[in-house]
Amino acid sequence: MLQALTNQSRTSLGSSFSHRQSLSNRLGRPQHRQFAETTTSSSDKKNATLTVRDDGVALVRFDQPDSKVNTLNESLTKEFGAIMDQIERDDKIKSVVLLSDKKDCFIAGADIDMLARCQTKEEVTKLSSEGQKMMDRVANSKKPFIAAISGSCLGGGLELALACHYRIATKSPKTSLGLPEVQLGILPGAGGTQRLPKLVGLPDSLDMMLTGKNIRADKAKKMGLVDLLVDPIGPGVRSPEENSRKYLEDIAVRVAGDIATGKTKLPVREKPLTSMAGLTSWALSTSFGRNFVFNKAKKGVEEKTAGNYPAPFAILDVVKNGLENGVEKGLQLEADKFGELARSSESSALMNIFFGQNQLKKNRFGNPEKPTKTVAVLGAGLMGAGIAQVSIQKGLNAKLKDMSREGLARGEQYIDKNLSTSVKKRQMTAWEKEGVLTRLTPVLDYNNFKDVDMVIEAVFEDINLKRKVLAEVENNTGPDTIFASNTSALPIADIAKGCKRPDKVIGMHYFSPVEKMPLLEIITTPQTSKETAAAAVQVGLQQGKTVIVVKDGVGFYTTRILAPMLNEAFELLTHGVSPDRLDKVMKKFGFPVGPITLADEVGIDVGKHVATNLAAAFPSRMGSVNLSPINDMVEAKFLGKKSGKGFYLYDGKKKSPNPEAAAIIKKYTVGENDSKISDEDIQLRMVGVFTNEAIHCLQDGILDNPVDGDMGAVFGLGFPPFLGGPFRWVDTYGAQRFVDKMNHYAQTVSSGERFKPAQLVVDNAKAGKTFHSKK
């Protein structure tokens, strides 16, 4: 038993304890029977409607107007409350089915705007309490409620489903269940922290709430989160989606009727002690078992968050409180913590990232006149293959070109391996994988490029090579074909110099690995046409990217702001701060990896090349750092992870300090030793120059607005999400405080001119202004 308990309490918190027996055999496969329906309430209620059938089964349909999804906003909850009044009064209603008329959404969660509008903790706490009461009305109803779930069932949507007495879901890749509130810096606030553990067990419930992960329908069935699965239906007179929703409704109606008449009994949630699940459940009901799981979970949270995110710790406290002191006390603490977290700076930052992402889903240039259907990617390395993969996965046709058959084969294998992994993880079927691969065409030449709408080059970072490739593309494509350069730092105008159609040239800076990194940085020159920009943004959005658009210049935005931070890390190395300490201190600040590990992953030679170019462009801020240690490392072939040696030595997944690199650094070490520089100074010096350069980019017109700057830093460079991005961090930290700190370093650190604060933040400090408007 203890071994089972230990296995269930890993950092991932294990898999499910309970396995619900399928009811499909007992219920059979119902025919599409027709019933007379009497509409008892519709009038002007557009978010939710109630229909009562002659057999006593009531259907509550959610369909929020002018929205692709349903959210628990103020109007929907008010209408649902009125419907609940009618359900409770009407003796003809024997059971209730909750379902959605949206294509791929049951309920996507609470309305985040509603939370953001609250000005006090008390307002948010009241929202939570009211949500709990609504869910309690469902859970405590003598009339059984059945949730018929198709599509996303998240946050408050899942909390409503949890309050129901029975849950049915379509076995579709588009059906997902989850409590993602932790990703917004809050916790489930409508009873989810209390109901989920009772339904699926403590480890699985903590895993869902602490990670915010989505659960597929088939896994939800195994966990006990869903009672019955319904297979999707193929096309007929109606579309497959419509047929599947109708089939789900028919089954839900039958289940609701059978439960109401007693023909079908509600599932027994308690597990017998004779089963492993029951025995484990009993162990977790003891103080020893609970403490074991909670201590293990808390340790995992501390390791993953460095204590920077309060929400996971609050979730642990609330769940434990409910288990030890009863549901009523648990709900009280849930509402209190919900209000506290929603008004925290961390939640504000995370919610603003959510709003920023939504803002960037809109193409600021409008829809292109000629939509892109076929792209060609030049270079089948990891970057090129990744670009081709995200293209074909999202419905674009892609040609993948390389100079050699061997290189092309490696690119194809890379894509095939990634898609096979998705099949193993059940993110797609084998049939879907084959369908995706049919959109990929590997080629060795430019034949048949006349039908290509956009060419994306992913060749080596050499301006002469890129110009040569651009000339080849112009000679082998039509006059409307767009040329996009995937460069991380070379000015697009320089690449386009002397080309035939500069209005068709644009930068599309992807981040590696492309299939995992969410950001796409699009770079426009003064000659780039609006149509070209619109097409590039549309392709990026179709590929599933968070797209920012910046003006052309050395380093654009992301590379330009990353370089001074890495420069500062190199400077600190020569003042006695060890690579390991630098990495640990910056991870503690909130970055996913430390700067030295990042330098090794990017490549020391690449870093040297970029640093040299940026030093020439911005000598006062980036020209004072001594790059001699980096030059020596490149000469010694210590190029980072790709060569097995950089600042660290790499042996498979193992990493250890490289003593030869340390000897090179020691040769150039001057000034302070490690112990004299505080962790806070290390953090603020590095984040300070990073943020100051971001402000320079806004000041110089590289950025259009602070939102793009924050999104680019968070999704492209790993700036801590709980701080919201460099511009929001300055707003929180205080502009005057930031200016004072930068001036302090400018006066006390050697070659301190690089710390001189940008005039824009100096002006903000004097005027008491912020980069983002205060809500």
C-alpha positions in Angstrom: 0.0 0.0 0.0 2.8 2.4 0.9 4.5 1.7 -2.3 1.3 2.5 -4.2 1.0 5.7 -2.2 4.5 6.7 -3.0 4.0 6.0 -6.7 0.8 8.1 -6.7 2.6 11.0 -5.0 5.4 11.7 -7.5 6.0 15.3 -8.6 3.5 14.7 -11.5 1.1 13.4 -8.8 0.5 10.2 -10.7 -2.4 8.8 -12.6 -5.9 8.1 -11.5 -6.9 5.8 -8.5 -10.4 5.1 -9.8 -11.7 3.5 -13.0 -15.4 4.0 -13.7 -17.2 1.1 -15.3 -18.6 2.1 -18.7 -22.4 2.4 -18.8 -22.6 2.1 -22.6 -23.4 -1.6 -22.6 -26.2 -1.1 -20.2 -27.7 1.9 -21.9 -27.2 0.6 -25.4 -26.8 2.8 -28.5 -30.0 4.9 -28.6 -31.8 5.6 -31.8 -32.5 9.3 -32.8 -36.0 9.3 -31.4 -38.3 12.3 -31.7 -40.1 13.8 -28.7 -42.6 16.6 -28.5 -41.0 19.6 -26.9 -42.7 22.4 -25.0 -40.7 25.6 -24.7 -41.4 27.0 -21.3 -38.9 29.8 -21.2 -37.1 31.5 -24.0 -38.2 35.1 -24.4 -35.3 37.5 -24.5 -32.8 35.2 -22.6 -30.1 34.7 -25.2 -27.2 33.2 -23.2 -29.2 30.2 -21.7 -32.6 28.8 -22.6 -34.8 26.2 -20.9 -36.8 23.6 -22.8 -39.0 21.0 -21.1 -39.8 17.8 -22.9 -43.0 15.8 -22.4 -41.1 13.1 -20.7 -40.0 15.5 -17.9 -36.4 15.9 -19.1 -35.4 19.6 -19.2 -32.7 20.9 -21.6 -30.7 23.9 -20.6 -28.8 25.2 -23.6 -25.9 27.6 -23.4 -25.2 29.8 -26.4 -23.6 33.1 -25.7 -24.5 35.5 -28.5 -21.7 37.0 -30.7 -19.1 34.8 -29.2 -17.4 31.6 -30.3 -17.4 30.3 -26.7 -19.6 30.4 -23.7 -18.2 32.1 -20.6 -19.7 32.4 -17.1 -20.3 36.1 -17.4 -22.7 38.2 -15.4 -25.6 37.9 -17.9 -25.2 34.1 -18.3 -25.1 33.5 -14.6 -28.1 35.7 -14.0 -30.1 33.9 -16.6 -29.0 30.5 -15.3 -30.2 31.6 -11.8 -33.6 32.4 -13.2 -33.7 29.1 -15.0 -32.8 27.3 -11.7 -35.8 29.0 -10.1 -38.0 27.6 -12.7 -36.5 24.1 -12.5 -37.1 24.1 -8.8 -40.7 25.3 -9.1 -41.8 23.1 -12.0 -43.0 19.7 -10.8 -43.1 18.5 -14.4 -39.3 18.6 -14.6 -37.8 15.3 -13.3 -34.2 15.7 -14.6 -32.0 18.3 -16.3 -29.5 18.1 -19.1 -26.9 20.9 -19.4 -25.5 21.3 -22.9 -24.0 23.8 -25.3 -25.0 24.9 -28.8 -21.4 26.0 -29.5 -19.4 24.0 -32.0 -16.4 23.1 -29.8 -17.2 24.5 -26.4 -19.3 23.6 -23.4 -18.2 26.5 -21.2 -14.7 27.9 -21.5 -14.6 29.3 -18.0 -15.4 32.5 -16.1 -15.3 35.9 -17.8 -11.8 37.2 -17.0 -12.9 40.8 -17.8 -15.4 40.5 -14.9 -12.6 39.7 -12.5 -10.4 42.4 -13.9 -13.1 45.0 -13.3 -13.2 44.3 -9.6 -11.4 46.9 -7.5 -11.2 45.2 -4.1 -10.6 41.8 -2.7 -14.1 41.9 -1.2 -15.7 42.3 -4.6 -13.8 39.2 -5.9 -14.6 37.2 -2.8 -18.3 38.0 -3.3 -18.1 36.7 -6.9 -16.6 33.5 -5.7 -19.2 33.0 -3.0 -22.0 33.7 -5.4 -20.5 31.1 -7.8 -20.3 28.6 -5.0 -24.0 29.1 -4.2 -25.0 28.6 -7.8 -23.0 25.3 -8.0 -24.5 24.2 -4.7 -28.0 24.7 -6.1 -27.2 22.2 -8.8 -25.4 19.8 -6.6 -28.1 19.8 -3.9 -31.0 19.6 -6.3 -33.3 16.6 -5.8 -33.6 16.5 -9.6 -30.6 14.9 -11.2 -28.4 17.2 -13.4 -26.5 15.7 -16.3 -23.7 17.6 -18.0 -23.4 16.8 -21.7 -19.9 17.9 -22.7 -18.6 18.5 -26.1 -15.5 20.7 -26.7 -13.7 22.7 -24.0 -15.0 22.4 -20.5 -12.7 24.5 -18.5 -12.5 26.5 -15.3 -16.0 27.5 -14.1 -17.4 25.3 -16.9 -15.8 22.2 -15.3 -16.9 23.4 -11.8 -20.5 23.5 -13.1 -20.0 20.0 -14.6 -18.6 18.8 -11.2 -21.7 20.0 -9.5 -23.8 17.9 -11.8 -24.7 14.3 -10.7 -23.5 12.7 -13.9 -21.1 13.7 -16.7 -21.2 12.5 -20.4 -18.5 13.6 -22.9 -17.8 13.1 -26.6 -14.7 11.1 -27.2 -13.2 13.8 -29.4 -9.7 15.4 -29.5 -11.5 18.7 -29.2 -13.1 17.7 -25.9 -11.0 18.7 -23.0 -11.6 19.2 -19.3 -9.5 21.2 -16.9 -9.1 23.8 -14.2 -6.5 26.3 -15.7 -7.0 29.0 -13.1 -3.5 28.6 -11.7 -2.2 29.9 -15.1 -3.9 33.2 -14.3 -2.6 33.3 -10.8 -5.8 32.3 -9.1 -7.5 29.1 -8.0 -10.9 27.5 -8.8 -13.4 29.7 -7.0 -16.7 28.0 -7.5 -16.2 24.9 -5.4 -13.8 23.1 -7.6 -11.1 22.8 -4.9 -13.6 20.8 -2.8 -15.5 18.7 -5.4 -12.6 17.6 -7.6 -10.7 15.7 -4.9 -13.8 13.9 -3.8 -14.5 12.8 -7.3 -11.1 11.8 -8.7 -8.9 11.5 -5.6 -6.3 13.7 -4.1 -3.3 13.1 -6.3 -5.1 13.5 -9.6 -7.0 16.6 -8.5 -3.8 18.3 -7.3 -2.1 17.4 -10.5 -5.0 19.1 -12.5 -5.2 22.2 -10.3 -1.5 22.8 -9.8 -0.6 22.5 -13.4 -3.8 23.7 -15.1 -3.4 21.0 -17.7 -6.3 19.9 -19.9 -7.5 16.3 -19.7 -8.7 14.4 -22.7 -12.1 12.8 -22.5 -10.8 9.2 -22.5 -8.4 9.9 -19.7 -11.1 11.8 -17.8 -13.2 8.6 -18.0 -10.4 6.5 -16.5 -10.0 9.1 -13.8 -13.7 9.1 -12.9 -14.1 12.7 -14.0 -16.5 11.6 -16.7 -19.1 8.8 -16.3 -19.8 8.0 -19.9 -18.1 8.5 -23.3 -19.9 9.0 -26.5 -18.2 8.3 -29.9 -18.3 11.1 -32.5 -20.6 10.6 -35.5 -19.5 11.0 -39.1 -21.1 13.2 -41.8 -24.7 12.8 -43.0 -27.3 15.4 -43.8 -25.6 17.5 -41.2 -21.9 18.1 -40.5 -20.0 15.6 -38.3 -19.9 18.2 -35.5 -23.7 18.7 -35.6 -24.4 15.0 -35.8 -22.1 14.3 -32.9 -23.7 17.0 -30.8 -27.2 15.7 -31.6 -26.1 12.1 -30.7 -24.6 13.4 -27.4 -27.9 15.1 -26.7 -29.9 12.0 -27.4 -27.8 9.9 -25.1 -27.9 12.5 -22.4 -31.7 12.7 -22.6 -32.0 9.0 -22.2 -29.6 8.9 -19.3 -31.4 11.7 -17.6 -34.8 10.0 -18.1 -33.5 6.6 -16.8 -31.9 8.2 -13.7 -35.1 10.1 -12.9 -37.2 6.9 -13.2 -34.6 4.8 -11.2 -33.9 2.6 -14.2 -30.3 3.7 -14.0 -28.6 4.3 -10.6 -26.1 7.1 -10.1 -22.5 5.8 -9.9 -21.2 4.8 -6.5 -18.3 7.1 -5.9 -16.8 5.3 -2.9 -14.3 2.6 -3.7 -14.4 -0.7 -1.8 -11.5 -1.3 0.6 -10.9 -4.6 -1.2 -9.6 -2.7 -4.3 -6.3 -1.0 -4.6 -8.1 2.3 -5.4 -10.2 2.0 -2.3 -7.1 1.1 -0.2 -5.2 4.0 -1.5 -8.2 6.3 -0.9 -8.4 5.1 2.7 -4.6 5.7 3.1 -5.1 9.3 1.9 -7.9 9.8 4.3 -5.5 9.5 7.2 -3.4 12.4 8.4 -0.2 10.5 7.5 -1.3 9.8 4.0 -2.6 13.3 3.4 0.5 15.0 4.8 2.7 12.7 2.7 1.0 13.8 -0.5 0.7 17.5 0.4 4.4 17.7 1.5 5.5 16.0 -1.7 3.3 18.4 -3.8 4.5 21.4 -1.9 8.1 20.4 -2.5 7.4 20.0 -6.2 5.8 23.5 -6.4 8.7 25.1 -4.6 11.2 23.5 -7.0 9.2 24.6 -10.1 8.2 28.1 -9.1 11.0 29.2 -6.8 8.2 30.6 -4.6 7.3 33.2 -7.2 3.7 32.1 -7.7 1.4 32.2 -4.7 -1.6 30.4 -6.4 -0.3 26.8 -6.2 0.5 27.2 -2.5 -3.0 28.6 -1.9 -4.5 25.7 -3.8 -2.7 23.2 -1.5 -3.9 25.1 1.6 -7.5 25.3 0.5 -7.8 21.6 -0.5 -6.2 20.5 2.7 -8.4 22.7 4.8 -11.5 21.2 3.2 -10.3 17.7 3.7 -9.5 18.3 7.4 -12.2 20.7 8.4 -15.1 20.0 6.1 -16.5 21.3 2.8 -18.1 24.4 4.4 -14.8 25.6 5.8 -13.0 24.7 2.6 -15.4 26.8 0.6 -15.0 29.8 2.9 -11.2 29.6 2.5 -11.6 29.1 -1.3 -13.6 32.3 -1.6 -11.2 34.2 0.6 -8.1 33.0 -1.2 -9.8 33.6 -4.6 -10.3 37.3 -3.6 -6.8 37.6 -2.3 -5.1 36.0 -5.3 -7.1 37.9 -7.9 -6.0 41.2 -6.5 -2.3 40.2 -6.3 0.4 41.7 -8.6 1.2 38.2 -9.9 -2.4 37.5 -11.0 -2.7 41.0 -12.5 0.4 40.3 -14.6 -0.8 36.9 -15.7 -4.2 38.2 -16.6 -2.7 41.0 -18.6 -0.6 38.5 -20.5 -3.9 36.7 -21.3 -5.4 40.0 -22.5 -2.3 40.7 -24.5 -2.4 37.3 -26.2 -6.0 38.0 -27.2 -5.1 41.4 -28.5 -2.4 39.9 -30.7 -4.8 37.3 -32.2 -6.1 40.2 -34.4 -4.3 41.0 -37.6 -3.5 44.7 -37.2 -3.0 45.0 -41.0 -6.4 43.4 -41.8 -7.0 40.3 -43.9 -4.6 40.0 -46.9 -6.2 40.3 -50.3 -4.6 37.0 -51.3 -4.5 34.4 -48.5 -1.4 32.3 -48.3 -2.1 28.6 -49.1 1.3 27.3 -50.0 4.6 28.2 -48.3 8.1 27.0 -49.2 10.8 26.7 -46.6 14.4 26.9 -47.6 16.8 24.8 -45.4 15.7 21.5 -43.8 17.7 22.0 -40.6 15.9 22.0 -37.2 14.6 25.5 -37.8 13.4 25.0 -41.3 11.9 21.6 -40.5 10.1 23.1 -37.5 8.7 25.9 -39.7 7.4 23.4 -42.2 5.9 21.3 -39.5 3.8 24.1 -37.9 2.7 25.0 -41.3 1.4 21.7 -42.4 -0.1 21.0 -39.0 -2.3 24.0 -39.4 -3.6 23.3 -42.9 -1.0 25.0 -45.1 0.8 23.2 -47.9 4.6 23.4 -47.6 7.5 22.6 -49.8 10.7 21.9 -47.8 13.8 22.5 -49.9 17.4 21.6 -49.1 20.6 21.4 -51.1 21.2 17.8 -50.4 19.2 14.6 -50.2 20.8 13.8 -46.8 19.7 17.2 -45.3 16.3 16.8 -46.7 15.9 13.3 -45.3 17.0 14.6 -41.8 14.3 17.3 -42.0 11.6 14.9 -43.0 12.7 12.5 -40.2 12.5 15.3 -37.7 9.0 16.2 -38.7 7.9 12.5 -38.7 9.4 11.9 -35.3 7.6 14.9 -33.8 4.3 13.9 -35.3 4.8 10.3 -34.1 5.3 11.7 -30.6 2.0 13.5 -30.9 0.3 10.3 -31.9 1.9 8.5 -28.9 0.6 11.2 -26.6 -2.8 10.9 -28.3 -2.8 14.5 -29.4 -3.6 13.2 -32.9 -4.5 9.9 -34.5 -2.2 8.0 -36.8 -4.7 8.7 -39.6 -4.5 12.4 -38.9 -0.7 12.3 -38.9 -0.7 10.8 -42.4 -3.1 13.5 -43.5 -0.8 16.2 -42.2 2.2 14.7 -44.0 0.4 14.7 -47.3 0.7 18.5 -47.2 4.5 18.3 -47.2 6.5 18.2 -50.4 10.3 17.7 -50.1 12.3 19.2 -53.0 15.9 19.8 -54.1 15.3 22.5 -56.6 13.1 25.5 -57.5 10.9 23.7 -60.0 7.2 24.3 -59.5 7.8 27.3 -57.2 5.6 29.5 -59.3 2.5 28.4 -57.2 4.2 29.3 -53.9 2.6 32.2 -52.1 5.4 32.7 -49.6 9.0 31.6 -49.3 10.6 31.5 -45.8 14.3 31.1 -45.8 16.0 29.4 -42.8 19.6 29.2 -44.1 22.8 30.1 -42.2 23.0 33.5 -40.6 25.2 35.1 -43.3 24.0 38.2 -45.1 25.7 37.4 -48.5 24.1 33.9 -48.4 20.7 35.4 -47.7 21.0 37.9 -50.5 22.0 35.1 -52.9 18.9 33.0 -51.8 16.6 36.1 -52.2 17.9 36.6 -55.8 17.3 32.9 -56.6 13.8 33.1 -55.2 12.9 36.2 -57.2 14.1 34.4 -60.4 12.0 31.3 -59.7 8.7 32.6 -58.3 5.8 34.8 -59.4 5.7 38.5 -59.0 3.4 38.3 -56.0 5.4 35.7 -54.0 6.5 37.0 -50.6 10.1 36.5 -49.4 10.4 36.1 -45.6 13.8 35.9 -43.9 14.1 33.9 -40.7 17.0 35.9 -39.3 17.5 36.7 -35.6 19.5 39.9 -36.0 20.5 40.9 -39.6 18.6 44.0 -40.8 15.9 43.1 -43.3 16.6 46.2 -45.4 20.3 45.1 -45.7 19.2 41.6 -46.9 16.7 43.2 -49.4 19.3 45.7 -50.7 19.4 45.5 -54.5 16.5 43.0 -54.8 13.7 43.4 -57.5 10.7 43.5 -55.2 11.6 45.1 -51.8 7.9 45.6 -51.0 7.6 41.7 -50.9 10.4 41.3 -48.4 9.8 40.9 -44.7 11.4 39.3 -41.6 9.8 36.3 -39.8 11.9 35.5 -36.8 11.0 32.1 -35.4 12.3 30.7 -32.1 13.8 27.3 -31.6 12.4 24.7 -31.4 9.7 26.2 -33.6 7.1 23.5 -32.9 7.3 24.4 -29.1 8.2 28.1 -28.9 5.0 30.3 -29.2 6.5 33.6 -30.4 6.9 34.9 -34.0 8.6 38.2 -34.4 7.7 39.9 -37.7 9.9 42.6 -39.0 8.8 45.3 -41.5 11.0 47.7 -43.4 9.8 51.1 -44.7 9.4 49.4 -48.1 7.4 46.4 -46.9 3.9 46.7 -48.3 0.8 46.4 -46.1 -0.3 43.4 -48.1 3.0 41.6 -47.4 2.7 42.4 -43.7 -0.9 41.3 -43.5 0.0 38.0 -45.2 2.9 37.3 -42.9 0.9 38.0 -39.8 -1.9 35.8 -41.1 0.5 32.9 -41.7 1.9 33.3 -38.2 -1.6 33.3 -36.6 -2.5 30.3 -38.7 0.6 28.5 -37.5 -0.7 29.1 -33.9 1.9 31.7 -33.0 1.7 34.7 -30.8 2.7 37.3 -33.3 4.4 40.7 -32.6 5.3 43.2 -35.3 8.4 45.4 -35.0 10.3 47.8 -37.2 13.6 46.9 -38.8 16.9 47.5 -37.2 20.0 45.7 -35.8 18.7 42.9 -33.5 15.1 44.0 -34.1 13.5 43.7 -30.6 14.1 40.4 -29.0 17.7 39.9 -29.9 18.5 43.5 -29.1 17.1 43.3 -25.6 18.6 39.9 -24.8 22.1 40.9 -25.9 22.8 43.4 -23.1 21.6 40.9 -20.4 24.0 38.2 -21.7 26.7 40.9 -22.0 26.1 41.7 -18.3 26.4 38.1 -17.4 29.8 37.9 -19.2 30.8 41.0 -17.3 29.8 39.5 -14.0 31.8 36.4 -14.8 35.0 38.5 -15.1 34.2 40.0 -11.7 34.3 36.6 -9.9 30.6 35.5 -10.1 30.5 31.8 -11.1 28.4 30.5 -14.0 26.5 28.3 -11.7 25.6 31.2 -9.3 24.5 33.4 -12.2 22.2 30.7 -13.4 20.7 30.0 -10.0 20.2 33.6 -9.1 18.4 34.4 -12.4 16.2 31.3 -12.1 15.3 32.4 -8.7 14.2 35.8 -10.2 11.9 33.8 -12.4 13.7 33.0 -15.7 13.2 29.4 -16.9 16.9 29.0 -17.5 19.9 30.9 -16.4 21.9 33.2 -18.8 25.0 31.0 -18.9 23.0 27.9 -19.8 21.1 30.0 -22.3 24.4 31.2 -23.9 25.5 27.5 -24.2 22.1 26.6 -25.8 22.2 29.5 -28.3 25.8 28.8 -29.2 28.8 30.8 -28.0 29.8 31.5 -31.6 26.4 32.8 -32.4 26.4 35.0 -29.2 29.8 36.4 -30.2 28.6 37.3 -33.7 25.4 39.0 -32.4 27.3 40.8 -29.6 29.8 42.2 -32.1 27.2 43.5 -34.4 25.2 45.1 -31.6 28.3 46.6 -30.0 29.0 48.4 -33.3 25.4 49.6 -33.5 25.0 50.7 -29.9 28.6 51.4 -28.6 27.6 53.3 -25.5 25.4 50.5 -24.1 26.9 47.4 -25.7 30.4 48.3 -26.6 32.1 48.4 -23.2 31.8 44.7 -22.3 35.0 42.8 -22.6 34.3 40.0 -25.1 37.9 38.6 -25.0 36.8 35.5 -22.9 34.1 34.7 -25.5 36.6 35.1 -28.3 39.0 32.7 -26.6 36.2 30.2 -26.0 35.2 30.2 -29.7 38.9 29.7 -30.7 39.0 26.7 -28.3 35.9 25.3 -29.9 33.9 25.7 -26.8 30.8 26.5 -28.7 28.2 25.4 -26.2 25.8 22.5 -26.0 26.1 21.7 -29.8 29.8 21.0 -29.4 29.5 19.2 -26.0 31.6 22.0 -24.4 30.8 25.5 -23.5 30.7 27.1 -20.1 29.5 23.6 -19.1 30.4 20.1 -20.2 27.6 18.0 -21.7 27.3 14.3 -21.5 23.9 13.3 -22.7 21.5 14.9 -20.2 24.2 15.5 -17.6 25.8 18.9 -17.3 28.9 19.9 -15.3 31.2 22.9 -15.1 33.9 23.1 -17.8 37.2 23.7 -16.0 38.9 24.8 -19.2 36.3 27.5 -19.8 36.7 28.5 -16.1 40.4 28.9 -16.7 39.8 31.2 -19.7 37.4 33.4 -17.6 39.9 33.5 -14.7 42.5 34.9 -17.1 40.4 38.0 -17.5 38.9 38.3 -14.0 39.2 41.7 -12.4 37.6 43.7 -9.6 35.1 42.3 -7.1 35.0 38.7 -6.0 31.9 36.6 -6.0 30.9 37.3 -2.3 30.9 41.1 -2.7 28.1 41.2 -5.3 24.7 40.5 -3.8 22.1 38.3 -5.5 19.8 41.4 -5.8 22.5 43.4 -7.6 23.1 40.5 -10.0 19.4 40.3 -10.7 18.8 44.0 -11.1 21.9 44.7 -13.2 20.9 42.0 -15.7 17.2 42.7 -15.7 17.9 46.4 -15.6 19.9 46.5 -18.9 17.4 44.1 -20.5 14.5 46.3 -19.5 16.3 49.6 -20.3 17.0 48.3 -23.9 13.3 47.4 -24.3 12.4 51.0 -23.3 14.9 52.2 -25.9 13.2 50.1 -28.5 9.9 51.7 -27.7 11.5 55.1 -27.7 13.2 54.5 -31.0 10.0 53.3 -32.7 11.1 49.7 -33.1 8.1 48.8 -30.9 4.6 50.2 -31.6 3.5 49.7 -28.0 4.4 48.2 -24.6 2.1 45.2 -25.1 4.1 43.9 -28.0 7.3 44.4 -25.9 5.9 42.5 -22.9 4.6 39.6 -25.1 7.8 39.3 -27.0 9.9 39.2 -23.8 7.7 36.7 -22.1 7.0 34.3 -25.0 10.3 34.6 -26.8 12.9 35.1 -24.1 11.3 33.6 -20.9 10.9 36.9 -19.0 9.0 35.8 -15.8 5.3 35.7 -16.6 4.3 36.6 -13.0 6.0 40.0 -13.6 4.1 40.6 -16.8 7.0 41.6 -19.1 9.6 44.4 -18.8 7.2 47.3 -19.2 4.7 46.0 -16.7 7.6 45.2 -14.3 8.8 48.8 -14.4 5.2 50.0 -13.8 5.1 47.7 -10.7 8.6 48.3 -9.6 8.2 52.1 -10.0 9.7 54.3 -12.8 11.5 56.6 -10.4 12.9 53.7 -8.4 14.1 52.1 -11.6 15.7 55.3 -12.8 17.4 55.7 -9.4 18.7 52.2 -9.4 20.1 52.5 -13.0 21.8 55.8 -12.1 23.3 54.2 -9.1 24.9 51.4 -11.2 26.0 54.0 -13.8 28.0 55.7 -11.1 29.3 52.7 -9.2 29.9 50.0 -11.7 33.0 50.1 -14.0 32.1 51.3 -17.6 28.7 52.2 -16.1 27.5 54.3 -19.1 25.5 51.2 -20.2 23.2 51.7 -17.3 22.1 55.2 -18.2 18.3 55.1 -18.1 16.4 55.7 -21.4 15.0 59.2 -21.6 11.4 57.8 -22.0 11.5 56.2 -18.5 13.1 59.3 -17.1 10.2 61.3 -18.5 7.7 58.8 -17.1 9.4 59.1 -13.6 9.2 62.9 -13.6 5.5 62.9 -14.8 4.4 60.0 -12.6 3.3 58.1 -15.7 3.3 54.3 -16.4 3.7 52.5 -19.7 0.4 50.7 -19.3 -2.8 52.5 -18.4 -4.0 51.8 -14.8 -7.2 50.0 -14.5 
